[in-house]
Amino acid sequence: KKAASQLEAKVEKELADLQMGATVFHVSFPPDASRQKTFTPTGWDQIEFQIAPNPGEPLKPLIKIASGGEMSRIMLALKCIFNDSDPVYTLIFDEIDTGVSGRAAQAIAEKMAVLARKCQILCVTHLPQVACMADHHYAISKESDAESTRTKVEKLTPQGKIFELARMLGGAEVTEKTREHAAEMIRLAEQIKMKAVHS
């Protein structure tokens, strides 16, 4: 219970960085009547993560009420916390930015840039705010014919990275303006990453 209390404070601090500053995170221990009858490899208590995403809302089970965007950010917060105490050398995020956009997507990208100082991160994303932070950028595509489907992975050159980001920004048509915007995003991302290294 002492560890749970410490975890609550750490998760709420991380969530504040991820544009969820009003969220209350709680580790619930159900009443004695619902305890397991015997000790198991995971202990005696059953616990449940609960959240109240907005002020004035009651705590409810995370598994039942969290949106895709909230779940993504809570998972990232937990990964950041647990990596400090039990380091993992490679983290894989498969669309951790699901259900978010704008400032929240930028906050996720910046949090991953800080986390990448401690470990390797492999991230699958469709958001340019996240993709522009990559040190190495790969485009993944599928090719199908009547008999089979193949997945193609291509390491992008600096110009290829600009093109892919422009495609994410502009959809089907890549214009000179979307290319300029993509190049600007990459420049700003490099500044953010440099700041993270020196902080």
KAJO-V916567 format. One record per residue. N is the residue number from 1. RES is the residue in one letter. PSI is psi in whole degrees, -180 to 180 (NA if undefined). D_FIRST is the distance of its C-alpha to the first C-alpha in Angstrom with 2 decimals. Layout:
# KAJO-V916567
n=N res=RES psi=PSI d_first=D_FIRST
n=N res=RES psi=PSI d_first=D_FIRST
This chain:
# KAJO-V916567
n=1 res=K psi=-34 d_first=0.00
n=2 res=K psi=-44 d_first=3.78
n=3 res=A psi=-37 d_first=5.37
n=4 res=A psi=-42 d_first=4.85
n=5 res=S psi=-41 d_first=6.21
n=6 res=Q psi=-40 d_first=8.68
n=7 res=L psi=-42 d_first=9.65
n=8 res=E psi=-48 d_first=10.48
n=9 res=A psi=-42 d_first=12.71
n=10 res=K psi=-42 d_first=14.31
n=11 res=V psi=-44 d_first=15.14
n=12 res=E psi=-36 d_first=16.66
n=13 res=K psi=-45 d_first=18.66
n=14 res=E psi=-41 d_first=19.98
n=15 res=L psi=-33 d_first=20.84
n=16 res=A psi=-38 d_first=22.79
n=17 res=D psi=-23 d_first=24.90
n=18 res=L psi=29 d_first=25.51
n=19 res=Q psi=31 d_first=27.02
n=20 res=M psi=46 d_first=24.02
n=21 res=G psi=-22 d_first=23.30
n=22 res=A psi=-6 d_first=22.91
n=23 res=T psi=135 d_first=20.20
n=24 res=V psi=128 d_first=16.83
n=25 res=F psi=132 d_first=14.10
n=26 res=H psi=139 d_first=11.04
n=27 res=V psi=113 d_first=8.45
n=28 res=S psi=139 d_first=9.17
n=29 res=F psi=109 d_first=8.34
n=30 res=P psi=159 d_first=11.97
n=31 res=P psi=160 d_first=13.38
n=32 res=D psi=-33 d_first=14.08
n=33 res=A psi=-26 d_first=17.53
n=34 res=S psi=7 d_first=16.57
n=35 res=R psi=157 d_first=14.70
n=36 res=Q psi=154 d_first=16.72
n=37 res=K psi=-22 d_first=19.30
n=38 res=T psi=165 d_first=18.86
n=39 res=F psi=145 d_first=16.80
n=40 res=T psi=174 d_first=17.62
n=41 res=P psi=-21 d_first=17.68
n=42 res=T psi=8 d_first=14.45
n=43 res=G psi=-161 d_first=12.67
n=44 res=W psi=-41 d_first=12.33
n=45 res=D psi=148 d_first=10.07
n=46 res=Q psi=137 d_first=11.62
n=47 res=I psi=161 d_first=9.95
n=48 res=E psi=132 d_first=12.18
n=49 res=F psi=132 d_first=12.77
n=50 res=Q psi=152 d_first=14.57
n=51 res=I psi=156 d_first=16.97
n=52 res=A psi=98 d_first=19.51
n=53 res=P psi=-27 d_first=22.17
n=54 res=N psi=149 d_first=24.44
n=55 res=P psi=138 d_first=24.37
n=56 res=G psi=-9 d_first=24.53
n=57 res=E psi=148 d_first=23.31
n=58 res=P psi=158 d_first=20.59
n=59 res=L psi=136 d_first=17.51
n=60 res=K psi=159 d_first=18.62
n=61 res=P psi=129 d_first=17.66
n=62 res=L psi=-45 d_first=18.32
n=63 res=I psi=-25 d_first=20.42
n=64 res=K psi=-28 d_first=22.70
n=65 res=I psi=-15 d_first=23.46
n=66 res=A psi=134 d_first=23.24
n=67 res=S psi=171 d_first=26.75
n=68 res=G psi=-42 d_first=27.93
n=69 res=G psi=-40 d_first=27.87
n=70 res=E psi=-45 d_first=24.36
n=71 res=M psi=-41 d_first=23.07
n=72 res=S psi=-47 d_first=25.07
n=73 res=R psi=-35 d_first=23.62
n=74 res=I psi=-41 d_first=19.95
n=75 res=M psi=-41 d_first=20.74
n=76 res=L psi=-42 d_first=22.48
n=77 res=A psi=-46 d_first=19.63
n=78 res=L psi=-41 d_first=17.26
n=79 res=K psi=-42 d_first=20.15
n=80 res=C psi=-43 d_first=20.66
n=81 res=I psi=-49 d_first=17.13
n=82 res=F psi=-27 d_first=16.94
n=83 res=N psi=-26 d_first=20.53
n=84 res=D psi=-36 d_first=19.75
n=85 res=S psi=-25 d_first=17.53
n=86 res=D psi=79 d_first=19.34
n=87 res=P psi=138 d_first=22.79
n=88 res=V psi=139 d_first=24.85
n=89 res=Y psi=-19 d_first=28.52
n=90 res=T psi=128 d_first=29.46
n=91 res=L psi=137 d_first=27.67
n=92 res=I psi=122 d_first=29.50
n=93 res=F psi=111 d_first=29.22
n=94 res=D psi=98 d_first=31.44
n=95 res=E psi=49 d_first=32.17
n=96 res=I psi=-14 d_first=28.78
n=97 res=D psi=17 d_first=30.77
n=98 res=T psi=132 d_first=31.58
n=99 res=G psi=10 d_first=32.00
n=100 res=V psi=161 d_first=32.12
n=101 res=S psi=180 d_first=35.10
n=102 res=G psi=-132 d_first=36.40
n=103 res=R psi=-36 d_first=34.07
n=104 res=A psi=-40 d_first=30.91
n=105 res=A psi=-41 d_first=32.69
n=106 res=Q psi=-40 d_first=33.68
n=107 res=A psi=-40 d_first=30.12
n=108 res=I psi=-45 d_first=28.99
n=109 res=A psi=-44 d_first=31.99
n=110 res=E psi=-38 d_first=31.27
n=111 res=K psi=-41 d_first=27.60
n=112 res=M psi=-34 d_first=28.89
n=113 res=A psi=-40 d_first=31.58
n=114 res=V psi=-45 d_first=29.09
n=115 res=L psi=-33 d_first=27.03
n=116 res=A psi=-12 d_first=30.42
n=117 res=R psi=-21 d_first=30.89
n=118 res=K psi=-22 d_first=28.36
n=119 res=C psi=167 d_first=29.24
n=120 res=Q psi=137 d_first=31.84
n=121 res=I psi=128 d_first=31.27
n=122 res=L psi=124 d_first=33.33
n=123 res=C psi=127 d_first=33.32
n=124 res=V psi=124 d_first=35.34
n=125 res=T psi=156 d_first=36.09
n=126 res=H psi=6 d_first=38.71
n=127 res=L psi=128 d_first=38.00
n=128 res=P psi=-31 d_first=40.27
n=129 res=Q psi=-34 d_first=37.71
n=130 res=V psi=-45 d_first=35.54
n=131 res=A psi=-35 d_first=38.50
n=132 res=C psi=-18 d_first=40.23
n=133 res=M psi=-9 d_first=37.45
n=134 res=A psi=139 d_first=38.20
n=135 res=D psi=-34 d_first=39.79
n=136 res=H psi=133 d_first=41.43
n=137 res=H psi=129 d_first=42.30
n=138 res=Y psi=139 d_first=43.27
n=139 res=A psi=132 d_first=44.78
n=140 res=I psi=129 d_first=44.12
n=141 res=S psi=162 d_first=46.68
n=142 res=K psi=141 d_first=47.96
n=143 res=E psi=129 d_first=51.59
n=144 res=S psi=148 d_first=52.93
n=145 res=D psi=-169 d_first=56.28
n=146 res=A psi=-23 d_first=57.54
n=147 res=E psi=-26 d_first=56.36
n=148 res=S psi=167 d_first=53.08
n=149 res=T psi=134 d_first=50.34
n=150 res=R psi=144 d_first=49.45
n=151 res=T psi=132 d_first=46.66
n=152 res=K psi=131 d_first=47.90
n=153 res=V psi=124 d_first=45.85
n=154 res=E psi=124 d_first=47.72
n=155 res=K psi=130 d_first=46.74
n=156 res=L psi=143 d_first=47.90
n=157 res=T psi=170 d_first=50.14
n=158 res=P psi=-41 d_first=49.52
n=159 res=Q psi=-36 d_first=52.01
n=160 res=G psi=-38 d_first=50.43
n=161 res=K psi=-44 d_first=47.04
n=162 res=I psi=-44 d_first=48.74
n=163 res=F psi=-46 d_first=50.44
n=164 res=E psi=-41 d_first=47.27
n=165 res=L psi=-40 d_first=45.40
n=166 res=A psi=-38 d_first=48.49
n=167 res=R psi=-40 d_first=48.49
n=168 res=M psi=-39 d_first=44.86
n=169 res=L psi=-40 d_first=45.85
n=170 res=G psi=-4 d_first=49.17
n=171 res=G psi=-136 d_first=49.02
n=172 res=A psi=-34 d_first=52.20
n=173 res=E psi=124 d_first=54.40
n=174 res=V psi=119 d_first=53.75
n=175 res=T psi=172 d_first=55.73
n=176 res=E psi=-37 d_first=56.45
n=177 res=K psi=-43 d_first=54.20
n=178 res=T psi=-33 d_first=51.19
n=179 res=R psi=-44 d_first=51.92
n=180 res=E psi=-42 d_first=52.02
n=181 res=H psi=-44 d_first=48.73
n=182 res=A psi=-44 d_first=47.13
n=183 res=A psi=-39 d_first=48.55
n=184 res=E psi=-41 d_first=47.22
n=185 res=M psi=-41 d_first=43.70
n=186 res=I psi=-42 d_first=43.88
n=187 res=R psi=-45 d_first=45.14
n=188 res=L psi=-38 d_first=42.34
n=189 res=A psi=-41 d_first=39.73
n=190 res=E psi=-38 d_first=41.20
n=191 res=Q psi=-43 d_first=40.91
n=192 res=I psi=-42 d_first=37.23
n=193 res=K psi=-38 d_first=36.55
n=194 res=M psi=-41 d_first=38.56
n=195 res=K psi=-40 d_first=36.61
n=196 res=A psi=-38 d_first=33.31
n=197 res=V psi=-37 d_first=34.79
n=198 res=H psi=1 d_first=35.81
n=199 res=S psi=NA d_first=32.70
